[in-house]
């Protein structure tokens, strides 16, 4: 009998997702936001995502052996709830709540999961729900998906789960061993999130923007060391300034933030608008430096010996999406390989929880070699979507997609690229992307201003052939998921300037052909035309929107932007003003 496990996340009221393992193979995984068109899908359960997973695999609810959830009750005998109560002494009602009814959130979440399962057709009397501690789910999503067979150091950094905020451990022979956890409010991820809010962005979404802003500033200009320290093996965040609750929160127009008025007194008013200016660029740089410095100190303290023994590190949690930190980790001489779970945020805990239960039940899970785990659509689906769409799209079938799209890119046109199964996780990796030719001056600004409608200083990333990666990045470290930045080698900055950030780095995806042959072949064609097997790649969405899932979503976005070309499978859709040339069949 096959072991069939469904993982469902959404415990923390954001980023609900579903993942389905059958006999250790990750068959399908998707985020709810993509189906309901609501970024982060806050306060929802992963109903549509789970429905997709089951339908894709052709199984019924009765075929599922267990449902794994990445949230678990925490015993009063452990230190977590007491730590929370002690550190939040200034909010006595919260402190008492942690001690007296500290698992209330778990029971509320479980009830919502049960409701979701009922809607999906599960019989709750016959459905086993298996809770997995949140940080253990993160750890599993990193270690068990890494494919590492040797002893492996495991790191988890995020805002918080039940109470834990940071996880140090190691994996050996498939088992995860916990070394140390830190608890709320002592959270580096939470501190970074609080400063993200101060810098004028949304927590959960704006951390990338702070990281993108940081290279424009001077991290030495302001000393942020008062915000947190790591001493004698303990992380302490200064709750006079950040990770605050209750009356200590700074409030503006009725909204409370995770920092205090004292932070405003120190640094001045919150940033507003889209400009990256003084002093805020320096604050971003200082926050990024503090995050890197403390993370590296903690890694050395708790995982240094294991790294020197094995050279392998698996990393997950929202903090693992900080690609600048990852660049510093790879630079450690004792790190031979770093695996970062591509869906390191809470969406990835659906994979981690289900994977953890699979291993516990004696079925190891396979290495996560790609993230093309969502829905795919046929040419017939695409044509039907065009026929239904009120904009009456003009389209034609392409005979040679890589060649014809490469020619459009080299002519300076951004192209929306919709191919195969949708990616799982926050990165567009060649399934749902907007592409540009990185040697065409100004294409990044054009995509920012006319299509993405986002801040002008945010960087764009390159996808590249595996033959190009070592030359351009000066490294042969695997980079399939855009989870690391690399210093761009001399000569390449001038060749592909549109994908090199302010500090001379690129957050790169290095492709292997077997996982996305059409995308790979597009870059082969670009190399023939320009000498560079590299493409500018950003997610197929507009600012503030979830990444595109279906052809109808893609058409809605296309007609709501200044994009002129959209290719979905073999179908090229164009705007009316370019239709005459673009719709003429290419020469044989």
Secondary structure, DSSP 8 states (H G I E B T S, - for coil): ---EEEEE--TTSS--EEEEEETTEEEEEEEHHHHHT-GGGTT--SHHHHHHHHHHHT--GGG--EEEES-----TTSSHHHHHHHHTTTSHHHHHHHHHSTTHHHHHHHHHHHHHHHHHT--GGG--EEE--HHHHHHHHHHHHH---S-EEEEEE-S-SSSEEEEEEEEETTEEEEEEEEETT--HHHHHHHHHHHTT--TTTSHHHHHHHHTTS-TTSS--GGGEEEETTEEEE-TTTBS--GGGS-EETTEE-SB-HHHHHHH-S---SS---TTHHHHHHHHHHHHHHHHHHHHHHHHHHHHHHH-EEEEESGGGG-HHHHHHHHHSTT-SEEEE-TT-SGGGHHHHHHHHHHHHTT---------B-S----HHHHHHHHHH-TT--EEEE-S-HHHHHHHHHHTT--EEEE-SS-BSSS---SSEEEEE-TTSTTHHHHIIIIII---TT---EEEEEHHHHHHHHS--S--SSS--EEE--TTHHHHSGGG--TTSEEE-EEE-GGG-HHHHHHHHHHHHHHS--EEEEEESS-TTS----SHHHHHHHHHTSS--EEEETTEEEE-GGGHHHHTS----
